[in-house]
Amino acid sequence: MQRGRSDSNRNIKEEEDADMDYKVVFAALETVCEDNISFLCGSDLPYGAVAKRLVTCMRQIQEHGRALEPVVGSFTTVFHHYDLDAETPGNGYRTLVKVLLSCLMHIIHKGRYIASNYNSAFFRADHNASEMEAYCSALCQLRALVHLAQQLINENECGQLYSLQDGDLSGRFVQEYSSMHKACFYGRCLGFQFSPTLRPFLQTVVISMVTYGETYGKQQSGLGLAALSLLTSGKYVIDPELRGAEFERITQNLDMQFWKSFWNLTESGLLAGFSRIASTPVQVNFTLTVPPVTLRLPLASDPSLTATVSPPIAHWGPGPVHMRLISCELREGQESEELLAYSRDTPPPVTTSHLPWVQKQPRSPWLLIHFHGGGFVAQTSRSHENYLRTWSKELSVPILSVDYSLSPEAPFPRALEECFYAYCWALKNCHLLGSTAERVCLAGDSAGGNLCITVSMKAMSSGIRVADGIMAAYPATLLTTDASPSRLLTLIDPLLPLGVLTKCINAYAGTDCQTVERAVGNGSLGALGRDTAALLGDLTQGASNWIQSFLDPMRTTGGARSLSSSPWRSESNATHGATQNCESNVDYPEGFEPLRSKILAFVRPTSCPIIRNPFVSPLLAPDDMLRGLPPVHIVASALDALLDDSVMFAKKLRGMGQPVSLTVVEDLPHGFLALTQLAKETDVAATICVDEMRKIFQEENPALRKRPKMEETSQSVDPSG
């Protein structure tokens, strides 16, 4: 059965690559619908009730297809105006068309299968009908997104992907997101738009998330919580509709602390251990704690003068900055007593005295400084250690990854202050890190990409040396809910739903700033020594919940399901239920209305003035604050909800004459660096990131000024003066 599914995915992918001409796809869809309707309306067919369901479904699909074809045609004539350039096709309008056609290809393939196998003795009638109904629901919602994108094209200036001056338009889209049905995208249709090799992983993530959400907040040991989650996950494996409904509930209603604790599961003892085993071995990997002392660095314009860099002070005063040093080879300085004094690891890191056969290498002329992603609210360098180890080996460079303080406990500007301080400390102490820092590259993904840009802006405003280049993977450059075509994908994205995105933004802005208890680590071998009675109680409770879920299939721990077990069959009920709560503020075509959820999502507006601070949203920075940035190399994904952030920021820099490049990879979600080694596509994307960093390190610049030595001089100036 698994081989058949793999072959099916491969066939769909081949057809997508060969037939992405929208006219061919819509013609094939019309033919499949007509063939199935004619066949299923015939007499003497088995599964009579299923045949009626399929006929009704195919007619709905046919109606959606006929309405969508002219709209897609109008998009294809204009969406090239929104690309960075002719050599870099990529923007949210292209992505919406790509996702829509991908959905249609799945429908076409499934329709052909049904027509060919309906009379087979092995045909699973109800399963195939449910699959087709799920894709019909998805197509209905995608039709709504395409209509919203039409409004963006009509109301924005040509070439503009964001409604930066139209708060009313963005507000209407947020309100529409709150009431639209989303569960269909997290059940049978989960991840249809991504690479087929990633879909099993996405299913695992979603099932893990909903089972973790069901047990979240219960007083249980780490191992007991894992056991309970394992027992309760069975119902979400065999019931995709239940999984989708529960995932929708979680993304709409659970608080920030849930997301922090779930994302931080990647750093639990067992998971981190497995990650280290599978990752590239390195000779240096330990954490540092740098005390908050004032630094003095030479001015870039006059090395005989120095600029004073104060330690981070926002919110609670001066405090240490935590970092991780990773190096594939042991280099001079990395074993020094001066560096080891900063180490907070026990036992101490590897040195030649501990392992005399380790050959010490000279200092590298390069230094890579990394800021991790995680929405400003979660994860550390440990979460990203897997690909950092690979980078260190492939580039032969020491890497300093900064463990900045996280929101909502430490909102803006604490993280920026810590990252900037770490950057300055690294320049001044590069000899301890195994580098001469002749060339320095900043690298980061998502929130980390934002920090790469804003740290460089802060370096320019302080008058100190800026890095030689930035590699930003899918960076967040606009921390608002301003509408853009790619951000419409937050309705269907399992890794970056709008409700979660806004929680992260508001946490970083300080809107949700509050005292939050630190998440307790989960799932470690240490839990084996805990009280046996408590562990047995956890297992008993998990087994009870698991059994009860089968006795009462409509029950979920989090409350009533937002739709019935088949969201397509309950279209009228779902629409009616939402109409009572939220009247649509979008003029859809006559006779069409997207499916609605009975449980409305509350999305807090990102209206805090801090959000539009240039050091929070660099896309909004005036040209003077961006002029002088080092070359920026952006690697984005065509299926990322933040794609338009990358395109518009690259356009802004290019319009100013700033050096910038944009590479758009296909078929991957936001956060693809964390998925390295899971699929060929993620490995290719990670290699592109490495190649961009290598360009920064190897780039020859004859006009490159002589780098000042990081030594204190007798004179100093205040950069603000």
C-alpha positions in Angstrom: 0.0 0.0 0.0 2.9 2.4 0.8 4.5 1.7 -2.5 1.2 2.5 -4.3 1.0 5.8 -2.5 4.6 6.7 -3.3 3.9 5.9 -7.0 0.8 8.0 -6.9 2.7 11.0 -5.5 5.4 10.5 -8.1 2.8 10.5 -10.9 1.2 13.6 -9.6 4.5 15.4 -9.4 5.4 14.4 -13.0 2.0 15.6 -14.2 2.4 18.9 -12.3 5.8 19.5 -13.9 4.6 18.6 -17.4 1.2 20.2 -17.4 1.4 23.4 -15.4 0.0 25.3 -18.4 -3.2 26.4 -16.7 -5.3 25.9 -19.9 -4.2 22.3 -20.1 -4.9 21.7 -16.4 -8.4 23.2 -16.6 -9.2 21.3 -19.8 -8.2 18.0 -18.1 -10.3 18.9 -15.1 -13.4 19.5 -17.2 -12.8 16.2 -19.0 -12.4 14.3 -15.7 -15.5 15.8 -14.2 -17.6 15.1 -17.3 -16.3 11.5 -17.5 -17.0 10.8 -13.9 -20.5 12.3 -13.9 -21.5 10.4 -17.0 -20.1 7.2 -15.6 -21.5 7.5 -12.1 -24.9 8.4 -13.3 -25.2 5.1 -15.2 -27.3 2.3 -13.9 -26.4 -0.9 -12.1 -23.4 0.6 -10.3 -22.3 -0.7 -6.9 -22.0 1.7 -3.9 -25.1 3.7 -4.9 -24.9 6.2 -2.0 -21.2 6.8 -2.8 -21.9 7.4 -6.4 -24.4 10.1 -5.5 -21.8 11.7 -3.2 -19.2 11.7 -6.0 -21.6 13.1 -8.6 -22.5 16.0 -6.4 -18.9 16.5 -5.5 -17.7 16.5 -9.2 -20.4 19.0 -10.1 -19.2 21.3 -7.4 -15.6 20.9 -8.6 -16.7 21.6 -12.2 -18.4 24.8 -11.1 -15.3 26.0 -9.2 -13.1 25.1 -12.1 -15.1 27.0 -14.7 -15.2 30.1 -12.4 -11.5 30.0 -11.7 -10.1 29.5 -15.2 -10.6 33.1 -16.4 -9.3 34.5 -13.1 -6.1 32.4 -13.3 -5.8 33.6 -16.9 -5.9 37.2 -15.8 -3.2 36.5 -13.2 -0.8 34.9 -15.7 -0.9 38.0 -17.8 0.3 40.3 -15.0 2.1 38.4 -12.3 5.5 38.9 -14.0 5.3 42.6 -13.0 5.6 41.6 -9.3 8.8 39.5 -9.7 12.2 40.9 -8.7 13.4 40.6 -12.3 12.9 38.4 -15.4 15.5 35.9 -14.1 13.9 35.5 -10.7 10.2 34.5 -11.1 8.6 34.5 -7.8 5.8 36.3 -5.9 2.6 35.6 -4.0 0.4 35.7 -7.1 2.5 33.1 -8.9 2.4 31.0 -5.7 -1.4 31.1 -5.4 -1.7 29.9 -9.0 0.9 27.2 -8.4 -1.0 26.0 -5.3 -4.3 26.1 -7.0 -3.0 24.1 -10.0 -1.4 21.6 -7.6 -4.8 21.0 -6.0 -6.4 20.6 -9.4 -3.8 18.0 -10.4 -4.6 16.0 -7.3 -8.3 16.1 -8.2 -7.6 15.1 -11.8 -5.4 12.2 -10.7 -8.0 11.0 -8.1 -10.8 11.4 -10.6 -9.0 9.3 -13.2 -8.4 6.6 -10.6 -12.0 6.5 -9.5 -13.3 6.2 -13.1 -10.8 3.4 -13.8 -11.2 1.4 -10.6 -14.8 2.0 -9.4 -15.9 -1.5 -10.4 -12.8 -3.1 -9.0 -13.3 -5.6 -6.1 -10.6 -3.7 -4.2 -12.1 -0.2 -4.7 -12.5 1.5 -1.3 -15.6 3.5 -2.1 -16.1 5.5 1.1 -12.4 6.4 1.3 -12.2 7.6 -2.3 -15.4 9.6 -1.9 -14.0 11.2 1.3 -10.8 12.1 -0.5 -12.6 13.8 -3.4 -14.8 15.7 -1.0 -11.8 16.9 1.0 -10.2 18.3 -2.2 -13.5 19.8 -3.2 -13.5 21.7 0.2 -9.9 22.7 -0.4 -10.7 24.0 -3.9 -13.6 26.0 -2.5 -11.3 27.7 0.0 -8.6 28.3 -2.6 -11.2 29.9 -4.8 -11.9 32.4 -2.0 -8.2 33.1 -1.6 -7.8 33.7 -5.4 -10.8 36.2 -5.1 -9.1 38.0 -2.2 -5.9 38.2 -4.3 -7.9 39.8 -7.1 -8.8 42.5 -4.7 -5.2 43.0 -3.9 -4.3 43.4 -7.6 -7.1 45.8 -8.1 -6.4 48.0 -5.1 -2.6 48.0 -5.0 -0.2 49.8 -7.3 1.3 47.7 -10.1 4.3 45.8 -8.7 3.3 46.3 -5.1 2.7 43.1 -3.1 1.6 44.7 0.2 -1.2 47.0 1.1 1.0 49.1 3.4 -1.2 52.2 3.3 -4.6 50.4 3.4 -5.3 49.2 6.9 -8.9 48.7 6.1 -8.1 46.2 3.3 -5.7 44.3 5.6 -8.2 44.3 8.4 -10.9 42.8 6.2 -8.5 40.0 5.2 -7.7 39.3 8.9 -11.4 39.2 9.7 -12.0 36.9 6.8 -9.3 34.5 8.0 -10.9 34.4 11.4 -14.2 32.9 10.1 -13.0 30.8 7.1 -12.9 27.0 7.5 -9.3 25.7 7.5 -9.6 22.2 8.8 -9.8 20.7 5.3 -6.1 21.6 4.7 -4.9 19.7 7.7 -6.7 16.4 7.1 -6.7 14.4 3.9 -5.2 17.3 1.9 -2.4 18.0 4.3 0.7 19.3 2.5 -0.6 18.7 -1.0 1.3 21.7 -2.3 4.7 20.7 -1.0 7.2 18.1 -2.2 5.8 14.6 -1.9 8.7 13.4 0.1 7.9 16.0 2.8 4.2 15.1 3.2 4.8 12.2 5.6 6.9 14.5 7.8 4.2 17.2 7.8 1.6 14.6 8.8 3.8 13.6 11.7 4.2 17.2 12.8 0.5 17.9 12.7 -0.4 14.7 14.5 2.3 15.4 17.1 0.9 18.9 17.5 -2.7 17.9 18.0 -1.8 15.1 20.4 0.5 17.4 22.3 -2.3 20.0 22.4 -4.7 17.4 23.9 -2.3 16.7 26.7 -0.9 20.2 27.1 -1.3 21.7 30.6 -1.7 18.4 32.3 0.5 17.7 35.3 2.4 14.7 34.1 6.0 13.5 34.0 7.9 13.9 30.7 7.8 10.2 29.9 4.2 9.9 31.0 3.2 12.9 28.8 4.9 11.2 25.8 3.2 7.9 26.5 -0.2 9.6 26.8 0.4 11.4 23.5 1.4 8.2 21.8 -1.8 6.5 23.0 -4.1 9.4 22.0 -2.5 9.9 18.6 -4.1 6.8 17.1 -7.4 8.4 16.5 -5.8 11.3 14.5 -4.0 8.8 12.3 -7.2 6.9 11.3 -9.5 9.9 11.2 -8.0 12.8 9.1 -11.2 14.9 9.5 -10.8 14.8 13.3 -7.1 15.7 12.9 -7.9 18.7 10.8 -10.6 20.0 13.1 -8.4 19.7 16.1 -5.5 21.3 14.4 -7.7 24.2 13.4 -8.9 24.6 17.0 -5.3 24.6 18.3 -4.0 27.2 15.8 -6.9 29.5 16.7 -7.2 29.2 20.4 -4.1 28.0 22.3 -1.8 30.5 23.8 1.8 31.5 23.1 3.2 29.3 25.9 1.8 26.2 24.0 3.7 27.1 20.9 6.9 27.9 22.8 6.8 24.5 24.6 5.9 22.6 21.4 8.6 24.1 19.3 11.1 23.6 22.0 10.5 19.9 22.0 13.2 19.7 19.4 15.7 20.5 22.2 14.5 17.8 24.6 17.1 15.3 25.6 16.2 12.4 23.4 15.4 14.3 20.3 18.6 16.5 20.6 20.6 13.3 21.1 19.2 11.7 17.9 19.9 14.9 16.0 23.5 15.0 17.1 24.0 11.4 16.1 22.7 12.0 12.6 24.5 15.4 12.1 28.1 16.1 10.9 30.7 15.5 13.7 32.7 18.6 14.7 35.7 19.0 17.0 34.4 22.2 18.7 30.9 22.6 20.0 30.3 24.4 23.3 28.3 27.3 24.7 29.7 30.6 26.0 28.4 33.2 28.4 29.7 36.7 27.8 29.4 39.1 30.7 27.9 42.6 30.2 30.9 44.8 29.9 31.3 47.9 27.7 33.2 47.3 24.5 35.2 49.8 22.4 35.6 49.1 18.6 37.3 51.2 16.0 35.2 53.5 13.9 34.9 52.3 10.3 35.5 55.8 9.0 38.6 56.5 11.2 40.2 53.5 13.0 42.1 55.9 15.2 38.9 56.6 17.0 36.6 54.2 18.8 32.9 53.8 19.3 31.5 52.7 22.6 29.2 49.7 22.6 27.1 49.2 25.7 25.8 45.8 26.8 22.1 45.0 26.4 20.0 46.8 29.0 16.4 46.7 27.7 13.6 45.7 30.2 15.8 44.4 33.0 19.2 46.0 32.8 22.6 44.7 31.9 22.8 40.9 31.5 25.1 38.3 29.9 24.8 37.1 26.3 24.8 33.4 25.5 26.4 32.0 22.4 27.5 28.7 20.9 30.8 28.1 19.1 30.9 25.4 16.4 33.9 24.5 14.4 34.5 21.4 12.3 38.3 21.7 13.1 40.0 22.8 16.3 41.7 26.1 15.5 44.2 28.4 17.3 42.5 30.3 20.1 39.6 27.9 20.5 41.5 26.0 23.2 42.8 29.1 25.0 42.2 29.5 28.7 40.7 33.0 28.0 38.0 31.5 25.8 37.3 28.5 28.1 36.7 31.0 30.9 33.5 31.9 29.1 32.4 28.3 28.7 29.3 27.3 30.6 29.5 23.6 29.6 30.4 20.8 32.0 32.7 19.0 31.3 34.9 21.6 29.6 35.1 21.6 25.8 37.7 19.5 23.9 41.3 20.8 23.8 44.5 19.3 22.6 45.5 18.6 26.2 42.5 16.3 26.5 42.9 14.7 23.1 46.5 15.1 22.0 45.9 13.5 18.6 43.6 16.3 17.5 45.7 18.6 15.2 45.2 22.3 15.8 44.6 24.3 12.6 45.6 28.0 12.1 42.9 30.7 12.4 40.5 30.9 9.5 40.3 34.2 7.6 36.5 33.8 7.8 33.9 34.1 10.5 30.3 33.2 10.3 27.9 34.8 12.9 24.5 33.1 13.0 21.1 34.2 14.4 18.5 31.4 14.7 14.9 31.4 13.7 11.9 30.5 15.8 9.5 33.5 15.5 11.5 35.5 18.2 9.7 33.3 20.8 11.3 29.8 20.6 14.3 27.6 20.0 18.1 28.2 20.4 21.3 27.4 18.6 20.8 23.8 19.7 17.7 23.5 17.5 19.7 24.6 14.5 22.8 22.7 15.3 22.2 20.1 12.7 22.8 22.3 9.7 25.3 24.6 11.4 27.6 21.6 11.8 27.3 20.9 8.1 28.0 24.6 7.3 31.1 24.6 9.4 32.5 21.6 7.5 31.5 22.6 4.0 32.8 26.2 4.4 35.7 25.3 6.8 34.7 28.2 9.0 34.1 28.7 12.7 30.5 29.6 13.5 29.2 31.7 16.4 25.5 31.2 16.9 23.8 33.6 19.3 21.2 32.4 21.9 19.4 35.7 22.2 16.6 36.2 24.8 13.1 35.2 23.6 9.7 36.9 23.7 7.2 37.5 25.3 9.5 37.5 28.3 12.1 39.6 26.4 10.3 41.6 23.7 12.0 44.1 21.3 14.6 45.5 21.5 16.3 43.0 23.9 17.0 40.3 21.2 18.4 43.0 18.8 20.6 44.4 21.6 22.0 41.0 22.4 22.7 40.1 18.8 24.4 43.4 18.1 26.5 43.1 21.3 27.4 39.5 20.3 28.4 40.7 16.8 30.6 43.4 18.3 32.1 41.0 20.9 32.9 38.6 18.1 34.7 41.2 16.0 36.8 42.3 19.1 37.5 38.7 20.2 37.7 36.9 16.8 41.2 35.6 17.8 39.5 33.5 20.5 37.0 32.0 18.0 39.6 30.6 15.7 39.4 33.4 13.1 41.1 36.6 11.9 37.8 37.9 10.7 39.2 39.3 7.5 35.7 38.5 6.1 32.6 38.2 8.2 29.2 36.9 7.1 25.9 37.2 9.0 23.5 34.3 8.4 20.0 33.6 9.8 16.7 32.2 8.9 13.2 33.7 9.4 13.4 35.8 12.6 17.2 35.3 12.4 17.2 36.8 8.9 15.4 39.9 10.3 18.1 40.2 13.0 20.9 39.9 10.4 19.5 42.9 8.6 18.7 45.0 11.7 22.1 44.2 13.4 23.8 45.5 10.2 21.6 48.7 10.4 22.6 49.2 14.0 26.3 48.7 13.1 26.0 51.4 10.4 24.2 53.8 12.8 27.0 53.2 15.4 29.7 53.8 12.9 31.5 50.5 13.3 32.4 47.9 10.7 29.5 46.1 9.0 29.7 42.5 7.9 30.9 41.7 4.4 27.6 40.1 3.5 24.3 38.7 4.7 22.7 35.4 3.9 19.1 35.6 5.0 16.9 32.5 4.5 13.2 33.3 4.2 13.6 36.4 6.4 10.7 38.2 8.1 11.1 41.8 7.0 7.6 43.1 7.7 6.2 42.2 11.1 2.6 43.2 10.5 -0.6 41.6 9.3 -0.6 43.8 6.2 -2.2 41.8 3.3 -0.1 40.3 0.5 -0.9 37.4 -1.8 1.7 35.1 -0.3 0.3 35.8 3.2 -3.0 34.5 2.1 -1.3 31.1 2.3 -1.4 31.4 6.1 -4.9 30.0 5.8 -3.6 26.7 4.6 0.0 26.5 5.8 0.5 23.8 8.6 3.8 25.4 9.8 2.9 29.1 9.7 -0.9 29.8 10.3 -1.8 33.5 10.6 -3.0 33.0 14.2 0.4 31.7 15.2 2.2 34.3 13.1 0.4 37.2 14.8 1.0 35.7 18.3 4.8 35.8 17.5 4.6 39.3 16.2 2.7 40.7 19.1 5.0 38.8 21.5 8.1 40.4 20.0 6.4 43.9 19.9 5.6 43.5 23.6 1.9 43.5 23.2 1.7 40.2 25.0 4.5 40.9 27.3 3.9 39.1 30.6 5.7 36.9 33.2 5.6 33.4 31.8 7.0 30.4 33.5 9.8 28.7 31.7 8.6 25.6 29.8 9.5 22.4 31.4 11.7 20.0 29.4 9.9 17.0 28.0 10.8 13.4 27.2 14.2 12.6 28.7 15.6 9.5 30.2 15.7 11.2 33.5 12.0 10.7 33.7 12.6 7.0 34.2 13.5 7.7 37.8 10.3 9.5 38.7 7.5 8.2 40.8 6.2 5.0 39.3 2.7 5.5 40.5 2.4 8.8 38.7 3.8 7.3 35.6 1.2 4.5 35.7 -1.5 7.1 36.3 -0.4 8.9 33.2 -0.5 5.7 31.1 -3.9 4.8 32.5 -5.4 8.2 31.7 -3.9 8.1 28.2 -5.4 4.7 27.5 -8.7 5.8 28.9 -8.8 8.9 26.6 -7.7 6.8 23.6 -10.5 4.2 24.1 -13.1 6.9 24.8 -12.2 8.6 21.5 -13.3 5.5 19.6 -16.4 5.0 21.7 -17.4 8.6 21.0 -15.9 9.6 17.7 -17.3 13.2 17.9 -15.5 13.8 21.1 -12.2 15.8 21.3 -10.6 16.9 24.4 -10.4 20.5 23.3 -14.2 20.9 22.7 -16.7 20.3 19.9 -15.4 19.8 16.4 -15.7 22.9 14.2 -17.3 20.8 11.4 -18.8 17.4 11.1 -16.7 14.4 10.1 -16.9 15.4 6.4 -16.4 19.1 6.0 -17.6 19.1 2.4 -20.9 17.4 3.3 -21.6 19.9 6.0 -20.9 23.0 3.8 -24.4 24.5 4.2 -24.3 23.9 8.0 -20.8 25.3 8.4 -21.7 28.4 6.3 -24.9 29.0 8.2 -23.2 28.5 11.6 -20.6 31.2 10.8 -23.1 33.6 9.3 -24.7 33.9 12.7 -21.3 34.9 14.2 -19.5 36.8 11.5 -21.0 38.4 8.4 -18.5 38.3 5.5 -17.1 41.7 4.6 -15.8 40.6 1.2 -17.9 40.7 -1.9 -17.6 37.2 -3.4 -19.1 36.4 -6.8 -22.9 35.8 -6.7 -23.8 32.3 -5.6 -20.4 31.6 -4.1 -19.4 31.6 -0.4 -16.4 29.9 1.2 -16.8 27.4 3.9 -17.1 28.8 7.4 -15.9 27.5 10.8 -18.3 27.5 13.7 -15.4 28.4 16.0 -14.1 31.8 15.1 -10.4 32.6 15.4 -9.4 35.7 17.4 -6.4 37.3 15.6 -5.2 40.3 17.6 -4.3 43.1 15.2 -0.6 44.0 14.9 -1.4 47.7 15.5 1.3 48.5 18.1 3.5 51.4 16.8 6.7 49.4 17.6 5.8 47.0 14.7 6.5 49.8 12.3 9.9 50.6 13.9 12.5 50.2 11.1 14.5 48.0 13.4 11.5 45.7 13.7 10.2 45.8 10.2 13.2 46.8 8.0 11.0 46.8 4.9 9.5 50.0 6.3 12.9 51.6 6.9 13.7 54.8 5.0 16.3 54.6 2.3 18.9 56.4 4.4 18.8 53.7 7.1 19.4 50.9 4.5 22.0 52.6 2.3 25.3 51.1 3.1 24.1 47.6 3.9 26.5 44.9 2.9 25.4 42.6 0.0 22.3 40.8 1.0 21.7 37.3 -0.4 18.2 36.1 0.2 17.1 32.5 -0.3 13.3 32.1 -0.2 10.7 29.5 -1.0 7.9 29.8 -3.5 5.5 28.2 -1.1 6.4 30.3 1.9 3.7 32.6 3.3 6.6 35.2 3.8 7.8 35.0 0.2 6.5 38.5 -0.5 8.6 39.9 2.4 11.7 38.7 0.5 10.6 39.9 -2.9 9.6 43.4 -1.7 12.8 43.8 0.4 15.0 42.8 -2.5 13.1 45.2 -4.8 13.6 48.0 -2.2 17.3 47.4 -2.0 17.7 47.1 -5.8 15.8 50.3 -6.3 18.3 52.0 -4.0 21.3 50.6 -5.9 22.2 48.3 -3.0 23.7 44.9 -3.9 21.1 42.2 -3.4 20.3 38.7 -4.8 17.2 36.6 -4.5 16.9 32.9 -5.1 13.5 31.3 -4.9 13.4 27.5 -4.4 10.3 25.4 -5.2 8.0 23.0 -3.3 9.4 23.7 0.2 7.7 25.3 3.3 8.9 28.1 5.6 11.7 26.8 7.8 13.1 24.4 5.2 16.6 24.6 6.7 15.3 22.7 9.8 14.2 20.0 7.4 17.7 19.4 5.9 18.4 15.7 5.2 14.6 14.9 5.1 14.3 15.3 1.3 16.4 15.9 -1.8 14.7 19.3 -2.2 15.7 20.5 1.3 19.3 19.4 0.7 19.4 21.4 -2.6 18.0 24.5 -0.8 20.6 24.1 2.0 23.3 23.8 -0.6 22.2 27.1 -2.2 22.5 28.8 1.2 26.0 27.5 1.6 26.9 28.6 -1.9 25.6 32.2 -1.2 27.8 32.3 2.0 30.8 31.0 0.1 30.3 33.9 -2.4 30.4 36.4 0.5 33.6 34.9 1.8 35.3 34.5 -1.5 34.2 37.7 -3.1 37.1 39.9 -4.2 36.7 43.6 -3.6 39.6 45.7 -4.8 38.2 48.8 -3.1 38.0 46.9 0.2 39.4 49.2 2.9 42.0 47.9 5.2 40.2 46.4 8.2 41.1 48.1 11.5 42.6 46.0 14.2 40.2 45.4 17.1 42.3 47.1 19.7 41.4 49.9 21.9 43.0 53.3 21.1 43.5 56.3 23.3 40.7 58.2 21.7 37.0 57.5 21.8 33.8 59.1 20.4 30.1 58.7 21.1 28.6 57.5 17.8 25.3 59.2 18.6 27.2 62.5 18.5 
